[in-house]
Amino acid sequence: MLMTQDARTKMSRKMFFRSLWTVLLVVVLGCFAGSAVAQTGADRARANAIAAQGKKAFVHKEFDAAAELYLQAYELSKVPLMLFNAARAKQEARKYLEARDLFRVYKNLPRIGIENYRAAEEKILECDHELAIAEAAKTPPPIVGEQSQGESVVVSVEVTRTAAQPEVATAARITFEPRKLVSWQSGTGVGLAIVGIALMVSGSSATSEANELPTTTLADQQAYREAFSSARTRWGIGAAACALGVGFSSWGVAKSLTFGPDGAVFAIKF
């Protein structure tokens, strides 16, 4: 479908007005941006001039004035160095509390660098040290009684004597730590006890079996004696193993106990 002449004229007007509004918007934004840049440049130039005055005051040891000038420069430029210089001026003026607060603000500023961060930390410690000295100096001296001329001062000291208290014996404390039971002594003791019990059970069974053997002939009697001797030996070895197991286990338990001078009679520590 072909467009008529009127439609083409209306579309051309719409495009013209859109282009005009776009150009106007760009011009307005450009003016605001230029104004902001000009304002920023003017503030920075003014801040540099004020900072130069602050440096001059600092050199002449007018530290209070230098601190105020550096703070004004920082408010205009937001340059972290201005705040650091203001804190240094406060520190030189022996206003350590205000200086410490300014150093803390400077330390928390973004993008100041690790070296400047550490420098601020050192200055904060210096201020804390000076504040501690000043606080210690505020401690009042002991009050000494005044003595008029020709008068003698008699100081009466009341001494309260208390009867010597007899020493009270405290119960020995025994602390049991179950985790210390896991040791080679305890493991060896348990192993020997298990082996010993097994040998004793086996020896008892062998003794019962030997008592059921016939003893009518010499060969039967010899077989009985050998079986009985073997069973008795097995039982004896088992008993010895059990005894050793008890000894090693006791050793392990003793290592898990701690004896102290005071406290409860018995305590468990996990």
Contacts in CASP RR format, 6 or more apart in sequence:
PFRMAT RR
TARGET T0000
AUTHOR 0000-0000-0000
METHOD contacts of the structure
MODEL  1
MLMTQDARTKMSRKMFFRSLWTVLLVVVLGCFAGSAVAQTGADRARANAI
AAQGKKAFVHKEFDAAAELYLQAYELSKVPLMLFNAARAKQEARKYLEAR
DLFRVYKNLPRIGIENYRAAEEKILECDHELAIAEAAKTPPPIVGEQSQG
ESVVVSVEVTRTAAQPEVATAARITFEPRKLVSWQSGTGVGLAIVGIALM
VSGSSATSEANELPTTTLADQQAYREAFSSARTRWGIGAAACALGVGFSS
WGVAKSLTFGPDGAVFAIKF
3 11 0 8 1.000
43 76 0 8 1.000
43 77 0 8 1.000
44 76 0 8 1.000
44 77 0 8 1.000
46 76 0 8 1.000
47 72 0 8 1.000
47 73 0 8 1.000
47 74 0 8 1.000
47 76 0 8 1.000
47 77 0 8 1.000
47 79 0 8 1.000
47 82 0 8 1.000
48 73 0 8 1.000
48 77 0 8 1.000
50 69 0 8 1.000
50 70 0 8 1.000
50 72 0 8 1.000
50 73 0 8 1.000
50 76 0 8 1.000
51 69 0 8 1.000
51 70 0 8 1.000
51 73 0 8 1.000
51 82 0 8 1.000
51 85 0 8 1.000
53 69 0 8 1.000
54 65 0 8 1.000
54 66 0 8 1.000
54 69 0 8 1.000
54 70 0 8 1.000
54 73 0 8 1.000
54 85 0 8 1.000
54 89 0 8 1.000
55 66 0 8 1.000
55 85 0 8 1.000
57 63 0 8 1.000
57 65 0 8 1.000
57 66 0 8 1.000
57 69 0 8 1.000
57 89 0 8 1.000
58 66 0 8 1.000
58 85 0 8 1.000
58 88 0 8 1.000
58 89 0 8 1.000
58 92 0 8 1.000
61 92 0 8 1.000
63 89 0 8 1.000
63 90 0 8 1.000
63 92 0 8 1.000
63 93 0 8 1.000
64 89 0 8 1.000
64 93 0 8 1.000
64 95 0 8 1.000
66 85 0 8 1.000
66 86 0 8 1.000
66 89 0 8 1.000
67 86 0 8 1.000
67 87 0 8 1.000
67 89 0 8 1.000
67 90 0 8 1.000
67 93 0 8 1.000
68 86 0 8 1.000
70 82 0 8 1.000
70 83 0 8 1.000
70 85 0 8 1.000
70 86 0 8 1.000
70 89 0 8 1.000
71 82 0 8 1.000
71 83 0 8 1.000
71 86 0 8 1.000
73 79 0 8 1.000
73 82 0 8 1.000
74 80 0 8 1.000
74 82 0 8 1.000
74 83 0 8 1.000
74 86 0 8 1.000
80 106 0 8 1.000
80 109 0 8 1.000
80 112 0 8 1.000
80 116 0 8 1.000
83 102 0 8 1.000
83 105 0 8 1.000
83 106 0 8 1.000
83 109 0 8 1.000
84 103 0 8 1.000
84 106 0 8 1.000
84 116 0 8 1.000
84 119 0 8 1.000
84 120 0 8 1.000
86 102 0 8 1.000
87 99 0 8 1.000
87 102 0 8 1.000
87 103 0 8 1.000
87 106 0 8 1.000
87 123 0 8 1.000
88 99 0 8 1.000
88 123 0 8 1.000
90 96 0 8 1.000
90 98 0 8 1.000
90 99 0 8 1.000
90 102 0 8 1.000
91 99 0 8 1.000
91 123 0 8 1.000
91 126 0 8 1.000
91 127 0 8 1.000
93 99 0 8 1.000
94 130 0 8 1.000
96 127 0 8 1.000
96 130 0 8 1.000
96 131 0 8 1.000
96 134 0 8 1.000
97 127 0 8 1.000
97 131 0 8 1.000
99 123 0 8 1.000
99 127 0 8 1.000
100 123 0 8 1.000
100 124 0 8 1.000
100 127 0 8 1.000
100 128 0 8 1.000
100 131 0 8 1.000
103 120 0 8 1.000
103 123 0 8 1.000
103 124 0 8 1.000
103 127 0 8 1.000
104 120 0 8 1.000
104 124 0 8 1.000
106 112 0 8 1.000
106 116 0 8 1.000
106 120 0 8 1.000
107 117 0 8 1.000
107 120 0 8 1.000
107 121 0 8 1.000
107 124 0 8 1.000
112 120 0 8 1.000
145 153 0 8 1.000
147 153 0 8 1.000
170 261 0 8 1.000
170 262 0 8 1.000
170 263 0 8 1.000
171 262 0 8 1.000
171 263 0 8 1.000
171 264 0 8 1.000
171 265 0 8 1.000
172 259 0 8 1.000
172 260 0 8 1.000
172 261 0 8 1.000
172 265 0 8 1.000
173 259 0 8 1.000
173 260 0 8 1.000
173 261 0 8 1.000
173 262 0 8 1.000
173 263 0 8 1.000
173 264 0 8 1.000
173 265 0 8 1.000
173 266 0 8 1.000
173 267 0 8 1.000
174 257 0 8 1.000
174 258 0 8 1.000
174 259 0 8 1.000
174 260 0 8 1.000
174 265 0 8 1.000
174 266 0 8 1.000
174 267 0 8 1.000
175 257 0 8 1.000
175 258 0 8 1.000
175 259 0 8 1.000
175 260 0 8 1.000
175 267 0 8 1.000
175 268 0 8 1.000
175 269 0 8 1.000
176 256 0 8 1.000
176 257 0 8 1.000
176 266 0 8 1.000
176 267 0 8 1.000
176 268 0 8 1.000
176 269 0 8 1.000
177 256 0 8 1.000
177 257 0 8 1.000
177 258 0 8 1.000
177 268 0 8 1.000
177 269 0 8 1.000
177 270 0 8 1.000
178 256 0 8 1.000
178 268 0 8 1.000
178 270 0 8 1.000
179 256 0 8 1.000
179 270 0 8 1.000
180 252 0 8 1.000
180 255 0 8 1.000
180 256 0 8 1.000
181 252 0 8 1.000
181 253 0 8 1.000
181 256 0 8 1.000
183 252 0 8 1.000
183 255 0 8 1.000
185 248 0 8 1.000
185 249 0 8 1.000
185 251 0 8 1.000
185 252 0 8 1.000
185 255 0 8 1.000
186 248 0 8 1.000
186 249 0 8 1.000
186 251 0 8 1.000
186 252 0 8 1.000
186 253 0 8 1.000
187 248 0 8 1.000
187 249 0 8 1.000
188 245 0 8 1.000
188 248 0 8 1.000
189 244 0 8 1.000
189 245 0 8 1.000
189 246 0 8 1.000
189 247 0 8 1.000
189 248 0 8 1.000
189 249 0 8 1.000
190 245 0 8 1.000
190 249 0 8 1.000
191 245 0 8 1.000
192 241 0 8 1.000
192 242 0 8 1.000
192 244 0 8 1.000
192 245 0 8 1.000
192 248 0 8 1.000
193 241 0 8 1.000
193 242 0 8 1.000
193 245 0 8 1.000
193 246 0 8 1.000
193 249 0 8 1.000
195 238 0 8 1.000
195 241 0 8 1.000
196 237 0 8 1.000
196 238 0 8 1.000
196 239 0 8 1.000
196 240 0 8 1.000
196 241 0 8 1.000
196 242 0 8 1.000
197 238 0 8 1.000
197 242 0 8 1.000
198 238 0 8 1.000
199 234 0 8 1.000
199 235 0 8 1.000
199 236 0 8 1.000
199 237 0 8 1.000
199 238 0 8 1.000
199 241 0 8 1.000
200 234 0 8 1.000
200 235 0 8 1.000
200 236 0 8 1.000
200 238 0 8 1.000
200 239 0 8 1.000
200 242 0 8 1.000
202 234 0 8 1.000
202 235 0 8 1.000
203 231 0 8 1.000
203 232 0 8 1.000
203 234 0 8 1.000
203 235 0 8 1.000
204 231 0 8 1.000
204 235 0 8 1.000
205 231 0 8 1.000
206 227 0 8 1.000
206 230 0 8 1.000
206 231 0 8 1.000
206 234 0 8 1.000
207 228 0 8 1.000
207 231 0 8 1.000
207 232 0 8 1.000
207 235 0 8 1.000
209 227 0 8 1.000
209 231 0 8 1.000
210 224 0 8 1.000
210 227 0 8 1.000
210 228 0 8 1.000
210 231 0 8 1.000
211 228 0 8 1.000
213 220 0 8 1.000
213 223 0 8 1.000
213 224 0 8 1.000
213 227 0 8 1.000
214 220 0 8 1.000
215 221 0 8 1.000
215 224 0 8 1.000
258 269 0 8 1.000
END
